[in-house]
């Protein structure tokens, strides 16, 4: 038996013994996700049990180095762990922008002190992060951001506003793009700053969406003092950090195309499709596309971990995953018929299907619009000439 075969057998046995039965059931909604933080919200003791068990092994971030709270697994071992979790339908123990976005950026650009300070807390789910990128006048053209950051000698002073800040009202810390040199060209003079959301001068205001959910916020900074050592990377070169992080954000968003579970849409809708051969065909076509996307995602992750991925590949994955996720919700609405229009009833779980369908409309905007992604794909992958 090879070392990887031994690792698989040991991993399978550990997961069977330690993953609670409740954590093997499909998630019914956003409320089933565990985000951690200073004041974590657990719907059940099993959620905390599962997070604590996985964090103790470093398996919330299995491929991070052990000294930073990770599992120290090789790419091959990490892939086996994912396969074995999928085999039993194990949920992710922790959803975290610290894991999916900030962590990779800190591993590449952070100082050793920053890595030791922040990464273990992220891995254990003890700190919840939000992202301060978009502004009212700087969305797709992010480099036009104007949030001002002044050097006051012993601290930075931040003034400005961010918008579409996901879960800012629940986050403990923010990773934030600020302008430290207003005289520089717009892609220059930007720095990448970390600071506590409990700092005096930070305030948030939720933005109510058409779906009725409110994951996004406006975020305001009024004379916020930030310690000098909380800048990541070089002063005025935060755009390099920002671009690297955006690639990981787009990878994260593309994962929505996988639907968060191993069950096919056809299996989930089996009873509803019995009398509708046309819809059955559409769902079957979707399931084939989903399988192809899953295979493409695994290939991309392997290439990314090996440092062999094309720099524009996250844009391709983000666009494909976005379209797949929107198609899934369209089919769920079609299969639900009139029942899918229920908005607040107990039977419809508070209108889960139509609310999630409306929410998917934002997928083609967040993390860079679909139009921006298609432009990147055309230029850098297809090598098409500019307009």
MOHU-V653847 format. One record per pair of residues at least 24 apart in sequence whose C-alpha atoms are under 10 Angstrom apart, sorted by the first residue. I is the first residue (numbers start at 0). GAP is how many residues later the second one is. Records with the same first field share a line. If there is no record, write none. Layout:
I = GAP ; GAP
This chain:
2 = 74
3 = 72 ; 73 ; 76
4 = 72 ; 75
6 = 70 ; 73 ; 74
7 = 69 ; 72 ; 73 ; 75 ; 76
8 = 71 ; 75
10 = 66 ; 69 ; 70 ; 73 ; 74
11 = 68 ; 69 ; 71 ; 72 ; 73 ; 75 ; 76
12 = 71
14 = 38 ; 39 ; 66 ; 69 ; 70 ; 73 ; 75
15 = 68 ; 69 ; 72 ; 74
17 = 31 ; 32 ; 35 ; 36
18 = 27 ; 28 ; 30 ; 31 ; 32 ; 34 ; 35 ; 66 ; 69 ; 70 ; 71 ; 72 ; 74
19 = 25 ; 26 ; 27 ; 29 ; 30 ; 70 ; 71
20 = 25 ; 67 ; 68 ; 69
21 = 24 ; 25 ; 28 ; 68 ; 69
22 = 24 ; 26 ; 27 ; 65 ; 66 ; 67 ; 68 ; 69 ; 70
23 = 61 ; 62 ; 63 ; 64 ; 65 ; 66 ; 67 ; 68
24 = 63 ; 64 ; 65 ; 66 ; 236
25 = 63 ; 64 ; 65 ; 234 ; 235 ; 236 ; 237
26 = 64 ; 233 ; 234
27 = 321 ; 324
28 = 320 ; 323 ; 324 ; 327
29 = 322 ; 326
31 = 59
32 = 58 ; 59 ; 60 ; 61 ; 62 ; 63
33 = 57 ; 58 ; 59 ; 60 ; 61 ; 62 ; 91
34 = 58 ; 59 ; 60 ; 61 ; 62 ; 63 ; 90 ; 91 ; 92 ; 93 ; 94 ; 135 ; 136
35 = 57 ; 58 ; 59 ; 60 ; 86 ; 87 ; 88 ; 89 ; 90 ; 91 ; 92 ; 93 ; 135
36 = 59 ; 84 ; 85 ; 87 ; 88 ; 89 ; 90 ; 91 ; 92 ; 133 ; 134 ; 135 ; 136
37 = 87 ; 88 ; 89 ; 90 ; 132 ; 133 ; 134
38 = 87 ; 88 ; 89 ; 131 ; 132 ; 133
39 = 85 ; 86 ; 87 ; 88 ; 130
46 = 44 ; 45 ; 46 ; 47
47 = 45 ; 46
48 = 44
49 = 40 ; 41 ; 42 ; 43 ; 44
50 = 41 ; 42 ; 43 ; 73 ; 74
51 = 41 ; 42 ; 72 ; 73
52 = 40 ; 71
53 = 38 ; 39 ; 40 ; 69 ; 70
54 = 38 ; 39 ; 65 ; 67 ; 68 ; 69 ; 70
55 = 67 ; 68
56 = 67
57 = 62 ; 65 ; 66
58 = 33 ; 34 ; 64 ; 65
59 = 32 ; 33 ; 34 ; 35 ; 36 ; 39 ; 62 ; 63 ; 64 ; 65
60 = 33 ; 38 ; 39 ; 42 ; 58 ; 59 ; 61 ; 62 ; 63
61 = 61
62 = 242
63 = 35 ; 39 ; 40 ; 43 ; 55 ; 56 ; 59
64 = 42 ; 54
65 = 54
66 = 48 ; 49 ; 52 ; 53
67 = 35 ; 39 ; 44 ; 47 ; 48 ; 49 ; 50 ; 51 ; 52 ; 53 ; 54 ; 55
68 = 46 ; 47 ; 49 ; 50 ; 51 ; 52 ; 53 ; 54 ; 55
69 = 49 ; 50 ; 52 ; 53 ; 54
70 = 52
73 = 231
74 = 226 ; 227 ; 230 ; 231
75 = 226
78 = 219 ; 222 ; 223
85 = 174 ; 175 ; 176 ; 177
86 = 175
87 = 174
88 = 171 ; 172 ; 173 ; 174
89 = 171 ; 172
90 = 169 ; 170
91 = 168
92 = 32
93 = 28 ; 29 ; 30 ; 31
94 = 30 ; 33
95 = 26 ; 27 ; 29 ; 31 ; 32 ; 33 ; 34
96 = 25 ; 31 ; 32 ; 33 ; 34 ; 69 ; 74 ; 77 ; 78 ; 151 ; 152 ; 155
97 = 24 ; 25 ; 27 ; 29 ; 30 ; 31 ; 32 ; 33 ; 75 ; 76 ; 77
98 = 24 ; 26 ; 29 ; 30 ; 149 ; 153
99 = 145 ; 148 ; 149 ; 150 ; 151 ; 152 ; 153
100 = 28 ; 29 ; 30 ; 74 ; 141 ; 143 ; 144 ; 145 ; 146 ; 147 ; 148 ; 149 ; 150 ; 151
101 = 27 ; 28 ; 29 ; 72 ; 73 ; 92 ; 139 ; 140 ; 142 ; 143 ; 144 ; 146 ; 147
102 = 142 ; 145
103 = 137 ; 140 ; 141 ; 144
104 = 127 ; 128 ; 135 ; 136 ; 137 ; 138 ; 139 ; 140 ; 141 ; 143
105 = 126 ; 127 ; 135 ; 139
107 = 124 ; 125 ; 133 ; 136 ; 137
108 = 123 ; 124 ; 125 ; 129 ; 131 ; 132 ; 135
109 = 120 ; 121 ; 122 ; 123 ; 124 ; 131
110 = 118 ; 119 ; 120 ; 121 ; 122
112 = 116
113 = 80 ; 115 ; 116 ; 117 ; 118
125 = 46
126 = 44 ; 45 ; 46
127 = 39 ; 40 ; 42 ; 43 ; 44 ; 45 ; 46
128 = 37 ; 38 ; 39 ; 41 ; 42 ; 43 ; 44 ; 45 ; 46 ; 65 ; 66 ; 67 ; 68
129 = 35 ; 36 ; 37 ; 38 ; 39 ; 40 ; 41 ; 42 ; 43 ; 44 ; 45 ; 46 ; 67
130 = 31 ; 32 ; 33 ; 34 ; 35 ; 36 ; 37 ; 40 ; 42 ; 43 ; 44 ; 45 ; 46 ; 63
131 = 29 ; 30 ; 31 ; 32 ; 33 ; 34 ; 36 ; 42 ; 43 ; 44 ; 45 ; 46 ; 60 ; 61 ; 62 ; 86 ; 87
132 = 28 ; 29 ; 30 ; 31 ; 32 ; 41 ; 42 ; 43 ; 44 ; 45 ; 59 ; 109 ; 113 ; 234
133 = 27 ; 28 ; 29 ; 30 ; 31 ; 42 ; 43 ; 84 ; 232 ; 233 ; 234
134 = 25 ; 26 ; 27 ; 28 ; 29 ; 30 ; 83 ; 84
135 = 25 ; 26 ; 27 ; 28 ; 82
136 = 24 ; 25 ; 26
137 = 24 ; 25
138 = 24 ; 25 ; 226 ; 227 ; 228 ; 229 ; 230
139 = 225 ; 226 ; 227 ; 228 ; 229 ; 231 ; 232
140 = 45 ; 227 ; 231
141 = 35 ; 44 ; 45 ; 97 ; 100 ; 226
142 = 34 ; 35 ; 36 ; 42 ; 43 ; 44 ; 45 ; 46 ; 47 ; 96 ; 99
143 = 35 ; 41 ; 42 ; 43 ; 46
144 = 32 ; 33 ; 34 ; 41 ; 42 ; 45
145 = 31 ; 32 ; 33 ; 34 ; 36 ; 40 ; 44
146 = 29 ; 30 ; 31 ; 32 ; 33 ; 35 ; 43 ; 73 ; 74
147 = 29 ; 30 ; 31 ; 32 ; 33 ; 34 ; 42 ; 73 ; 75
148 = 28 ; 29 ; 30 ; 31 ; 32 ; 33 ; 41 ; 42 ; 44 ; 74 ; 75 ; 76 ; 77
149 = 28 ; 29 ; 30 ; 31 ; 32 ; 73 ; 75
150 = 29 ; 75 ; 77
151 = 73 ; 74 ; 76
152 = 75
153 = 71 ; 72 ; 73 ; 74 ; 75
154 = 69 ; 70 ; 71 ; 72 ; 73 ; 74 ; 75
155 = 24 ; 37 ; 67 ; 68 ; 69 ; 70 ; 71 ; 72 ; 73 ; 74 ; 75
156 = 64 ; 65 ; 66 ; 67 ; 68 ; 69 ; 70 ; 71
157 = 35 ; 43 ; 44 ; 62 ; 63 ; 64 ; 65 ; 66 ; 67 ; 68
158 = 42 ; 43 ; 61 ; 62 ; 63 ; 64 ; 65 ; 66
159 = 42 ; 59 ; 60 ; 61 ; 62 ; 63 ; 64
160 = 41 ; 42 ; 43 ; 57 ; 58 ; 59 ; 60 ; 61
161 = 42 ; 55 ; 56 ; 57 ; 58 ; 59
162 = 41 ; 42 ; 43 ; 44 ; 53 ; 54 ; 55 ; 56 ; 57
163 = 42 ; 43 ; 51 ; 52 ; 53 ; 54 ; 55 ; 202
164 = 39 ; 40 ; 41 ; 42 ; 50 ; 51 ; 52 ; 53 ; 54
165 = 40 ; 41 ; 48 ; 49 ; 50 ; 51 ; 52 ; 53
166 = 37 ; 39 ; 47 ; 48 ; 49 ; 50 ; 51
167 = 29 ; 35 ; 36 ; 37 ; 38 ; 47 ; 48 ; 49 ; 50 ; 51
168 = 28 ; 34 ; 35 ; 36 ; 37 ; 46 ; 47 ; 48 ; 49 ; 50
169 = 27 ; 34 ; 45
170 = 25 ; 26 ; 27
171 = 24 ; 25 ; 26 ; 27
172 = 24 ; 25 ; 26
174 = 55 ; 56 ; 57 ; 67
175 = 55 ; 62 ; 66
176 = 54 ; 61 ; 62 ; 64 ; 65
177 = 58 ; 60 ; 61
178 = 56 ; 57 ; 59
179 = 55 ; 56 ; 57 ; 58
180 = 54 ; 55
181 = 54
183 = 52
185 = 53
186 = 49 ; 50 ; 51 ; 52 ; 53
187 = 47 ; 48 ; 49 ; 50 ; 51 ; 52
188 = 46 ; 47 ; 48 ; 49 ; 50
189 = 44 ; 45 ; 46 ; 47 ; 48 ; 49 ; 50 ; 51 ; 52
190 = 40 ; 41 ; 42 ; 43 ; 44 ; 45 ; 46 ; 47 ; 48 ; 49 ; 50 ; 51
191 = 38 ; 39 ; 40 ; 41 ; 42 ; 43 ; 44 ; 45 ; 46 ; 47 ; 48 ; 49 ; 50
192 = 33 ; 34 ; 35 ; 36 ; 37 ; 38 ; 39 ; 40 ; 42 ; 45
193 = 32 ; 33 ; 34 ; 35 ; 36 ; 37 ; 38
194 = 29 ; 30 ; 31 ; 32 ; 35 ; 36
195 = 28 ; 29 ; 30
196 = 24 ; 27
198 = 24 ; 25 ; 26 ; 27
199 = 24 ; 25
200 = 24
208 = 146 ; 149 ; 150 ; 153
209 = 145 ; 148 ; 149
210 = 132 ; 140 ; 141 ; 143 ; 144 ; 145 ; 146 ; 147 ; 148 ; 149 ; 150
211 = 131 ; 139 ; 143 ; 144 ; 146 ; 147
212 = 142 ; 143 ; 145 ; 146
243 = 67
245 = 68 ; 69 ; 121 ; 122
246 = 64 ; 65 ; 66 ; 67 ; 68 ; 70 ; 71 ; 120
247 = 56 ; 66 ; 67 ; 70 ; 119
248 = 65 ; 66 ; 69 ; 117 ; 118 ; 119
249 = 63 ; 64 ; 65 ; 66 ; 67 ; 68 ; 69 ; 71 ; 72 ; 116 ; 117 ; 118 ; 123
250 = 46 ; 49 ; 50 ; 62 ; 63 ; 64 ; 65 ; 66 ; 67 ; 68 ; 70 ; 116
251 = 62 ; 65 ; 66 ; 69 ; 115
252 = 61 ; 64 ; 65 ; 66 ; 68 ; 69 ; 72 ; 110 ; 111 ; 113 ; 114
253 = 39 ; 43 ; 60 ; 61 ; 62 ; 63 ; 64 ; 65 ; 66 ; 67 ; 68 ; 69 ; 70 ; 71 ; 109 ; 113
254 = 38 ; 39 ; 42 ; 62 ; 63 ; 65 ; 66 ; 67 ; 69 ; 70
255 = 62 ; 64 ; 65 ; 66 ; 67 ; 68 ; 69 ; 70 ; 104 ; 107
256 = 32 ; 33 ; 36 ; 37 ; 40 ; 60 ; 61 ; 62 ; 63 ; 64 ; 65 ; 66 ; 67 ; 68 ; 69 ; 70 ; 71
257 = 32 ; 33 ; 35 ; 36 ; 39 ; 63 ; 64 ; 66 ; 67 ; 70
258 = 31 ; 62 ; 65 ; 66 ; 69
262 = 24
263 = 24 ; 26 ; 27
264 = 25 ; 63 ; 66 ; 67
267 = 64
268 = 62 ; 63 ; 66 ; 67
269 = 65
270 = 64
271 = 60 ; 63 ; 64 ; 65
272 = 62 ; 63
275 = 59
278 = 52 ; 55 ; 56
279 = 51 ; 55
281 = 45 ; 49
282 = 44 ; 45 ; 48 ; 49 ; 52
285 = 38 ; 41 ; 42 ; 45
286 = 37 ; 41
288 = 31 ; 35
289 = 31 ; 34 ; 35 ; 38
292 = 24 ; 27 ; 28 ; 31
293 = 27
296 = 24
309 = 70 ; 71
310 = 65 ; 69 ; 70
311 = 61 ; 64 ; 65 ; 66 ; 67 ; 68 ; 69
312 = 60 ; 63 ; 64 ; 67 ; 68
313 = 59 ; 62 ; 63
314 = 52 ; 53 ; 54 ; 55 ; 57 ; 58 ; 59 ; 60 ; 61 ; 62 ; 66
315 = 54 ; 57 ; 58 ; 60 ; 61 ; 62 ; 65
316 = 56
317 = 45 ; 46 ; 49 ; 50 ; 51 ; 52 ; 55
318 = 44 ; 45 ; 49 ; 50 ; 51 ; 52 ; 53 ; 54 ; 55 ; 58
319 = 50 ; 53
320 = 42 ; 43
321 = 38 ; 39 ; 40 ; 41 ; 42 ; 43 ; 44 ; 48
322 = 37 ; 38 ; 40 ; 41 ; 47
324 = 32 ; 35 ; 36 ; 38
325 = 30 ; 31 ; 32 ; 33 ; 34 ; 35 ; 36 ; 37 ; 38
326 = 30 ; 33
327 = 29 ; 32
328 = 24 ; 25 ; 26 ; 27 ; 28 ; 29 ; 30 ; 31 ; 32
329 = 24 ; 26 ; 27 ; 28 ; 30
330 = 26
331 = 24 ; 25
332 = 24
